[in-house]
Amino acid sequence: MSRIKEKFAELVAKKEKALIAYIMVGYPNEKTTMTAIRGLIKGGTDIIELGFPFSDPLADGPVIQNASMISLDNGIKINRFFNIVKKIRKETDIPLVLMTYTNILYHKGYPKFIAESKKAGIDGFILPDMSIEESKEYLASAKNRADTIFLVSPNTTKSRIERIAKSSSGFLYLVAVYGTTGVKTGIQNYTIKAIKEVKKITKGKIPVGVGFGVSTPNDVKKYINAGADAVIVGSAFLKLIEKTPHNKLELDITAFTKSLKRQTVKK
């Protein structure tokens, strides 16, 4: 059983849902990345998504795009990324998910990239632009090595959700809003409806995580109450990193993370 599956099993036993936090590795520098990770862990994050920068991040809003550009400018290439993952692994066994774009894996070759990722300590992948129709080689390379976390949206058809869910492992990522990450549009009725519909289709066979536009404890509470098994927060952490002096960063991230995590515990 993967670390991600173990984590969800542990949370079910504790009657909790998962808080998943995203940060861009190397933003604004490696030292800050490690400080932020420590704050996330102390705050009770259950799973961490580690963004690897890409020059054309189509699914990402301006906050993550900016972080990606800064990370690239700082020279975060894949070997350096893996070295940072290894440093994280020396401090924690928290599940780590690599979020990037398909071309990064394709360029190196799926088997080699996934093997190197696994060796560094990565447990799963989120590739927003990986279509289910083109995933055969990717899925074969990841089998028994890492979880493959695919995305669905509120307008994905029932038959397609069923197909995507069968190829997903770890959890299924439901995009909360139409658009890119970090766009704050409030809790939409169509998102609440989509959570319930996707949960009905997946029949408890895989956890459903909701992300994009989630930034407050109230957002987390509403999505958990609607039936989400996990809530993913990203841009809000990057904004906090941007505005917080380094000497206060770990403390502030810990406090913010705790405020989010409290909403995942069933009263």
C-alpha positions in Angstrom: 0.0 0.0 0.0 1.3 3.4 -1.0 1.9 6.2 1.6 -1.1 8.1 0.1 -3.5 5.1 0.5 -2.1 4.5 4.0 -2.8 8.1 4.9 -6.4 8.0 3.8 -6.9 4.7 5.7 -5.4 6.4 8.8 -7.7 9.4 8.4 -10.8 7.2 8.0 -10.0 5.5 11.2 -9.7 8.9 12.9 -12.9 10.2 11.3 -11.0 12.9 9.6 -10.7 14.2 6.0 -7.4 15.1 4.3 -5.8 18.5 4.1 -3.5 18.6 1.0 -1.2 21.6 0.7 0.6 22.7 -2.5 3.8 24.7 -2.7 6.1 25.4 -5.6 9.6 24.1 -4.9 12.3 26.7 -5.2 9.9 29.6 -4.6 11.2 32.1 -3.8 14.3 30.0 -2.9 15.2 26.5 -1.5 15.6 27.7 2.1 12.1 29.1 2.0 10.8 25.8 0.6 12.2 23.9 3.5 10.8 26.4 6.0 7.4 26.2 4.5 7.4 22.4 4.5 8.2 22.4 8.2 5.3 24.8 8.8 2.9 22.6 6.8 3.9 19.5 8.7 3.7 21.2 12.1 0.3 22.5 11.2 -1.1 19.1 10.4 -1.0 18.8 6.6 -1.8 15.3 5.6 -0.3 15.2 2.1 2.0 17.7 0.4 2.0 18.5 -3.4 5.3 19.7 -4.6 5.2 21.8 -7.7 7.9 21.4 -10.3 8.1 24.6 -12.5 7.1 24.5 -16.1 7.4 27.3 -18.7 3.8 27.1 -19.8 1.6 26.1 -16.8 -1.8 26.1 -18.5 -3.9 25.0 -15.5 -2.3 27.5 -13.2 -3.5 31.0 -12.3 -1.3 34.0 -11.9 0.0 33.2 -8.4 1.3 29.8 -9.3 2.5 31.0 -12.7 4.6 33.7 -11.0 6.0 31.2 -8.5 6.9 28.9 -11.4 8.7 31.6 -13.2 10.7 32.6 -10.1 11.6 29.0 -9.4 12.8 28.5 -13.0 14.9 31.7 -12.7 16.4 30.3 -9.6 17.6 27.3 -11.6 15.3 24.7 -10.2 15.9 21.8 -12.6 14.8 18.3 -12.0 18.0 17.0 -10.4 17.9 19.9 -7.9 14.2 19.3 -7.3 15.0 15.6 -6.5 17.7 16.7 -4.1 15.2 18.9 -2.3 12.7 16.0 -2.1 15.5 13.9 -0.5 16.1 16.6 2.1 12.4 16.6 2.9 12.4 12.8 3.1 15.1 13.0 5.8 12.7 15.0 8.0 9.3 13.3 7.4 7.5 10.3 5.9 4.5 12.5 4.9 3.1 11.5 1.5 4.6 13.7 -1.3 2.9 14.2 -4.7 4.8 15.8 -7.6 2.6 18.2 -9.6 3.9 19.2 -13.0 3.2 18.8 -16.7 3.4 15.8 -19.0 6.2 17.1 -21.2 8.6 17.0 -18.2 8.1 13.3 -17.8 7.9 12.5 -21.5 11.2 14.3 -22.3 13.1 12.1 -19.9 11.1 9.0 -20.5 8.3 7.9 -18.2 10.0 4.8 -16.8 13.2 6.7 -16.0 11.5 9.8 -14.6 9.1 7.8 -12.4 12.0 5.5 -11.1 14.1 8.6 -10.2 11.1 10.2 -8.5 10.3 7.2 -6.5 13.9 6.9 -5.4 13.9 10.5 -4.2 10.7 9.9 -2.2 7.8 10.9 -4.4 4.6 8.9 -3.9 2.4 10.0 -6.7 1.9 12.4 -9.7 -0.6 15.0 -10.7 -0.3 16.0 -14.4 -3.1 18.4 -15.3 -2.5 18.1 -19.0 -2.3 14.2 -19.1 -5.3 13.0 -21.0 -6.7 9.5 -20.2 -6.5 8.7 -24.0 -2.7 9.2 -24.0 -1.9 7.7 -20.6 -1.1 4.1 -21.5 2.7 4.4 -21.3 2.5 6.6 -18.2 0.2 4.3 -16.4 2.3 1.2 -17.2 5.5 3.0 -16.0 3.8 4.1 -12.7 2.2 0.7 -11.9 3.2 -0.6 -8.5 5.6 2.4 -8.2 3.5 5.6 -7.7 0.0 6.8 -7.6 -1.5 8.4 -10.7 -3.9 11.2 -9.7 -6.1 12.3 -12.6 -8.4 15.3 -12.7 -12.1 15.6 -13.4 -14.2 18.8 -13.5 -17.8 19.7 -12.8 -18.7 19.3 -16.5 -17.0 15.9 -17.0 -19.5 13.3 -18.2 -20.5 10.4 -16.0 -18.9 7.8 -18.4 -15.7 9.8 -18.5 -15.5 10.1 -14.7 -15.9 6.3 -14.5 -13.1 5.8 -16.9 -10.8 8.3 -15.3 -11.5 7.0 -11.8 -10.5 3.5 -12.9 -7.1 4.8 -14.0 -6.6 6.9 -10.9 -5.0 5.8 -7.7 -4.3 7.6 -4.4 -7.2 10.0 -4.9 -9.3 11.5 -7.7 -8.8 15.3 -8.1 -12.0 17.3 -8.7 -11.4 20.8 -10.0 -13.7 23.0 -8.0 -14.1 25.8 -10.5 -14.1 26.6 -14.2 -10.8 28.2 -14.9 -7.3 28.1 -13.4 -5.9 27.7 -9.9 -6.1 30.4 -7.4 -9.2 32.1 -8.9 -11.4 33.1 -6.0 -15.0 32.9 -7.2 -16.7 31.8 -3.9 -18.3 28.4 -3.3 -20.3 27.5 -6.4 -23.5 25.4 -6.3 -22.3 23.5 -9.3 -19.2 22.5 -7.4 -21.2 21.2 -4.4 -23.4 19.3 -6.9 -20.3 17.9 -8.7 -18.8 16.6 -5.4 -22.0 14.7 -4.6 -22.2 13.4 -8.2 -18.6 12.2 -8.4 -18.9 10.6 -5.0 -22.0 8.7 -6.2 -20.1 7.6 -9.4 -16.9 6.4 -7.6 -18.9 4.6 -4.9 -16.2 5.0 -2.3 -13.6 3.1 -4.4 -11.3 6.1 -4.4 -11.1 9.2 -2.3 -12.2 12.4 -3.9 -10.1 15.6 -3.4 -11.3 19.1 -4.3 -9.0 21.8 -5.3 -8.6 25.2 -7.3 -9.8 28.4 -5.6 -9.8 26.9 -2.0 -8.3 29.5 0.3 -10.1 29.8 3.6 -11.1 27.5 6.5 -14.7 28.2 5.5 -14.0 26.9 2.0 -12.6 23.8 3.5 -15.5 23.3 5.8 -18.1 23.7 3.0 -16.4 21.2 0.7 -15.9 18.7 3.5 -19.6 19.0 4.5 -20.5 18.4 0.9 -18.7 15.1 1.0 -15.1 15.7 -0.2 -12.6 13.3 1.2 -9.8 15.8 0.8 -9.4 19.5 0.2 -6.4 21.0 -1.7 -5.0 24.4 -0.9 -2.3 26.0 -3.0 -2.3 29.6 -4.0 -3.2 30.7 -0.5 0.1 29.2 0.8 2.1 30.9 -2.0 0.5 34.3 -1.1 1.4 33.7 2.5 5.0 32.9 1.5 5.2 36.0 -0.6 4.1 38.4 2.1 5.7 36.9 5.2 9.2 37.7 6.5 11.3 34.6 6.6 11.8 34.7 10.4 8.0 34.5 10.8 7.2 32.1 8.0 7.2 28.8 9.7 5.1 30.1 12.6 2.6 31.7 10.2 2.3 28.7 7.9 1.8 26.5 10.9 -1.0 28.7 12.3 -2.8 29.0 8.9 -2.4 25.2 8.3 -3.9 24.4 11.7 -6.9 26.7 10.9 -7.5 24.8 7.7 -6.9 21.3 9.2 -9.4 21.9 12.0 -12.2 22.0 9.4 -11.4 18.5 8.2 -12.2 16.9 11.6 -15.7 15.5 12.0 -17.3 17.1 15.1 
